[in-house]
Amino acid sequence: MIADRYLLTKYNVPVPRYTSYPTVPYWQDNIDAAKWLAIFGKDFMATGNSKGISLYIHLPFCESLCTYCGCNKKITTNHAVEGDYIDAIHKEWALYLSHMHQKPIIRELHLGGGTPTFFSPANLRRLLMPILNMAVIHDEHDFSFEGHPNNTTREHLQTLYDIGFRRVSYGVQDNDPEVQRLINRSQPFSNVQRVIETAREIGYKSVNFDLIYGLPGQTMQTIKQTARQVISLLPDRIAFYSYAHVPWTSRGQRLFDEDDLPGADEKLNMYAAAKELFVNNGYIDIGMDHFARENDDLNVAFRQGRLHRNFMGYTTQNTDILIGLGVSSISATPGAFVQNEKILHNYYQKVGSMQLAVVKGLFLNDEDRRFGRYILDLICNGYTTIADCDVQVAEQFVMPLLKEFETDRLVSFCDGHIHVTDTGKRFVRNICSAFDLYIARQKAAQREKMFSKAV
């Protein structure tokens, strides 16, 4: 059941999306790359080849600017850039290989962007095969990529399928022509229909659609129409995101009139209407704006209590080592997080001189790891238990907020066991923030320019 307007207003405050804890704004600049490599090598030897590793490759190029987008991207129509970027990725991969001491077992691989299908099918093969040839592919591997409905071809889909990809995510966002005009993403519905049908013909087992509510020009009528059209194509998963308006970090978002944005009440009503359509048509509410059909692997993992979340979002693969390749990519181990250079020229300079491009990150202490585990449990499973060693800190920082959440029926708790209610699922980001000691130890005013609002 959707929370009432009182809860919406009360909890529509800036909070992170918690793809990590501690979150990126609290990481340190000028991270020690040598220390990172030492931690990486140690953690890889401890867990990398028992569970396998995850690999994320960021492909930043797009032919046009979508004004809503807050991702790291490079706008160009010059496809000659593909070759230099592939060469840089291979150099970066070689640097990581030199600190693994044995062949890595790749369990999860994701191509994100930008627009991965900006690259030609031949260049995607040229990018991936040298990487995969220097690794072992796990028997239960999960390979996925993001595709633009306008430029994803049958050849793209077949090439990646032949390499081992079985999941594809299409950035649909909205089907209404006027909304598309305002966000500079003209995308005929026939293109969306074509790419999902082609993926299924080839044999992809899971197709995801990304949708956004709260975009400029959206109305209740347009969001319902988009939801109905999407449902008619029966994607296996739907990610239904709240538009994050962060013009202080995303210049493209300054290009449209903020008066065109729906208000908080309108956004709630849009979410409620579309969610009702999804649920009534066989989609299970996984949480954090994700929906999946009954037999999709994501829902199976959710039912079995083995859902995981990392910088790529929800996943069925629980690995301890994530290597991010490419400009702005993030890597993670149990001991540290690091992020690459965000500026393409700087990234090229570093990897060209055989240096890792990491520039920002955080070395985790025991408290970071424990509180990160609480947040992960809440996001993935809807419950967590506070360890005895954290009771004192929790009494000071966590419990006052949890008591307020309990009053509003977002959580229930007893003896350190916290459960998210059905109403609380809509506000799980807020609930997780109660366990965020970095936020708790910081003045609220400082958070205003760091995170998007919860709704």
N, C-alpha and C positions, 0 to 999 in steps of 0.2 A: 504494500500500500504506500502511496506517495505521501511524504510528510506534508503538513499544512504550511501555509504561508508564514506563520510565526517562526517555524523552524528554518525555513528557507532564508528568511531575513536575518535571523540570529546567526546562522552558521555560514552565510555567504561571505567569508573572509579569506584573505590570502593564505593558502596552505599548499605544500608541495604535493606532487603526484606519487612520490615515494617509489621510484624505480631504483632508489638506493637509500641507504641511511649510513652515515650522514649524507644529506643532499648536497648537490653540486655547489650551491652558493656558499657553503661553509668550507669548501675545500681550499687548499693553500696554493698560491701561485708559486712558480719557480720550484717545482717539485724536484727532488734529488733523483735523477734518472738511474744512477748507479745503485742507489738503495732500492729503488723499485725493482730493478732487474734481479737483485739479490733475493728479495722477497718473492718475486715471481718464480725464480728457479727453485727455491725451497718449497713453495706451495705446490708447484707443478709436480715435483718429485713425491710429495706427500699424498696428493689426491688426483692429479691430472690424468693419470693413466688407469686409475681404478674406476673412475666415473666417466672419463672422457672429458673433452673440453667443448666450450661453445666458441664460435667464431662469428664476429660481426664485421662486415665490410661496408664502409660508407662510400657511396657513389654520389657525389654532390651535385652533378650537373643537371640543369633543367633548361629547356628551350624558352620558357616564359615564366614570369613571376606570378605565382598565386598569392594575392595580397594578404590572405589570412595566415599564411604559413610562417611558423616560427622556427623551422629547421635550418640547419646550416646548409646553404646551397650556393651554387655558382651559376648565374644565368648566362647562357651562351648558345649560339646556333652552330658553332664551329666544332664539328665532331672529330677534328684532328686532335683534340685534347685527350681523347680516350687512350691513345698509346702511351703518352708520358705518364698518365695517372696509373695505368696498369703496371708500368715499370716500377714506379714508386712503391706501389703495394707489394710487389714481389721483393723489393729490397727490405721493406719493413718486416715482412714475414720471415725472411732469411735471418734478420737480427734476432727475432724471437726463437727461431729454430736453434740458433747457436747456444741458447740458454736452457734448452729442454733436455739435452743429453740422451734422448731417445725419441723415436717417432711418436708424435702425438696421435691420440685417438680422437677424431672429430665426431662428436655426437650431435651437435647443433650448428647450423650455418644459416645466416640470414644476410641478405643483401638489402640495405636500406638507403635512403637518400634524403634530398635530391630525388632523382628519377633513375633507378637502375636500368630501366628499359630505354633510357637515352643511349646506352651503349648498344652497339650492334650485336646480334647473336654470336657472330664470329669472335668479337672482342670479349664477350662474356665468357666464352669457352677459353680464349687465350688467358683471361684473368684467372679462371678457376682451376684449370687442369694442373698447372705447375704446383699450386697449393695443395690440391688433393693428392697428387702423385707423391708428395713428400709426407704423407700422413696415412694413418689407418682409418678407414671409415667404419664406425660402429654399426653393428647389425641393426640397431634400433635408431638409426640416425633420423634427424628431422631437418630437412633443408627447405628454406622458404625465401621468397623474394617479394618486393613491392613493385607493382606494375601500374603504369598509367593507362587507363582504358583507351586513350587516343593513339598511343604509339606501341602498345604491346601487340606483337604480331604472332601468327601461328609459329613462325620460325623461332621467335624468342621462347615461346612455351615449349616447343619440341626440343630445342637445344638444351634448355635447363632441365627438362624432364629426363632426357637421356643421361645427363650428368648425375641425376639422383634427386632432383627437387620434386616434391609432391604437394607443396602448399604454395599458394599465391595470395597476396593481399592487394586488392585494387582500391585506390583512393577515389571513391565516388563523391563523398562530401555532401552533395545536394544535386538533385536532378532538375531543379527549376531554372529555366533560362535566365530570368532576371537576377536571381541570386548568383548564378554562374557569371553573369556579366559584371556584377559588383565585385566579385572576388577574382576576376580575370581568369576564369577556368571554364572555357566553353567546352562542353563535353556531351555530345548527343547521347541520349539513352540507348540508341541503337548500338553505339560503341560498347557500352557497358554490357549489353545483352550479348554482343558478339564475343567479347573476351571471356565471359563465364562459360558460354557454350563451347568455345574452342578448348578451354582448359579441361572441361569435362570429357570432351571427345578424345583428347590425348590421354587422359587417365589421372589427372590431379585428384587427390582424395579430399582436399579441403580448400575451399575458396572463401576468403574473408572480404567483406566490404567495410571500408572506413567511412563513417558518416559523421557529420558535425552539426550540432544544434547551437543556435545563438549567433549564426552568421548574419551579416547585413542583408536586409531585405526578406529574411525568412518570416513566414506567418504560420499560424496554425494550419491553414489550408495547404500551404506548400510543403510543410514538414510531413503531414499525413500522406500527401500524394507521393512524396519521395519514399516514405516507408512502405506504402502499398506496392509501388513499382519494384522496390528492392525485394520485398517478400515474394513477389511473383516470379523472381528468378531463383529463389531458394538457395541463397548462399549458405554455406555451412556455419559461418560465424559472422557476427556483426559487431564492430566496435563503434559505439555511439558516443562520441566525445563531446564534452562541453567546449565551445570555442574559448580559447585562452587569449584574452585581449591583453597583450604585453607590448604596446607600441614603443616602450622605452628600450626594448631589446630587439624588436623586429620592425625595421623601417617600413617594410611593405604594408604593415597594418596602419600606417599613417596616411595611406593613399585613399582611404574611403572615409566618408562622413560618419562619425560615431553616433550621430542621431539616427542612422539607419539600423543600429544594433537593437535587437529586442531587449526589453527590460528583464530584470530578474524574475518577476512573476510570469512573464511571457515564456521565458526559457523553461521554467518549471513545468508550465502547462504543455509546452512542446515535448519535453522529455516524457511526461506522463502519458501523453497521447500516443507517441511512437512506441514507448515501452509496452503499452497495452496491446498495440497491434502486433508487436513481436511475440509477446508471451501467448497471445490468443492464437498465434499461428505456429506454435511448436518450438519457440526458442526459449531456452533456459537462461535465466538471469544469473550469470556467473558472479557478477559484482564488478565494481570499478568500471561501469559502462560497457561491459562485455556480455554478449549473448551468443549462445551456441545451440545448435540442434542436438537432439537427444543422443545421437550416436557419434557425434564429433569427438575427437580425442580430447579436446579441451574440457568438454563437459564430463567425459569419463574420468579424467584426472581430477576434476573438481569433486565428483561423487566419491572417489576413492581416497580423497585427502592427500593427493600428491601433486597438486597444482603448485607451480613455482612462478616467481616473478623476478625479472632482472631488467637491465637497461633496454632490452628489446620488448618489454611488456610481459604479459602472461605467457607462460610456456609449459609444456608437459615435460621438458627436459631439465632435470635438476643437477647442474654441474657446478663445481666450485671455481672453475677457471674460465674466464671470459676474456678472449683477446679481441680487441677492437683495432681494425686496420683502416687507415685512411684518415683524411682530414677530419678533425673534431671527434673522432671515435673514442669510446671509453673502454678501458680494460679493467678487470676486477679479479682479485683473488680473495681468500679469507683474510689476508693481511693488509690489503691496500686497494684503493681506487686511483686510476690515473686517466687523464684526458689528453688527447693529442692537440697540436696546434689547430686553431680554427681558421687561420688565414692560409690559403692554398700555397702561396709563394713561400711562406715560412716552413710549411710542411715539406715542400719539395727540397728546400735548402738542407733541412736536417737529415732526411733520409738519404739525400744525395751524397752527404758526407758520412754515411753509414752511422748515423746517430738515431736513436729513438726520438720521435717527435713529441714525446710527452712534455707538457708544460704546467699542468695543474693536477692536483690530486690530494690524497689524504692517506696517511698510514694509520690503521685502525688500532685502537686499544681494546682491552677486554670489554669495557663498558659499551663502546660503540657496537661491538659484535653482538652482545646480549640484547641491547635495545633494538638493534636492527632485526634480530630474530623475532622480537615481540611484534614489530611492525609487519614483518613478512607473514607471520602467522595470522594476524588480523586481516590482511589484504587477501590472502589465499584461502584461509580456512574459516575466518569469522570468529576465531577465539584465540586466546593465549593465556599463559600462566606466568605470573611474576616469580622469578627465582628468589630464594631467601636472601641471597646476597644483595638484592636490589630493593628490598622492602623499604629501607630507610630513604633512599633517593625517591622511590615511588610515592611514599607518603608526602614528601615535600613538593614534588612537581607533578606527579601523574594523578594521584587520587583526587585532588580538588576538582580537576577537570572531569574525571570519570564520574564523580558524584553528580556533577551538573548534567552529564550525558545520561546518567541513570534517571534523573528527575524528568528528563525529556524523552525517556524510553528509547534511547538509542543503544544502550548497553545494559546488561545485567552483570553483576559480579558478586563473588563471595569467596573469601579466603584466598585472594590472589588470582582467582579464575575469572577471566573476562570474556563475555560472549556478546557479539554484535547481534542486535535484534533485526527483524525484517525492515523496520523503519530506519534503523541505523545503517543498513547497507548503502543507503543513498548518501550517507555522510561519513563513509569509512575513512576518507582522507582527513576529515576533522578528528575522528577518533584516533587515527594513527598519530596525529600531531600531538596528542596528549603524551605520547611516549618519546617525543622528539626533544631531547634535553638541550640541543643546540638552540631551538626556538625558545624553550622555557627559560633559558639563561640570557635571552636577548630581549631588548625592549620591543614592544609590538610595533612601534612606529618604523623601526628599521626593516620590517618585513614587507612593507607596502610595495616596494619596488623590486622585490625578490621573487614573488610567486603570483600566479594567477589566482583568481577567486575560485571558491569551491564549486560554485554554480555558474 
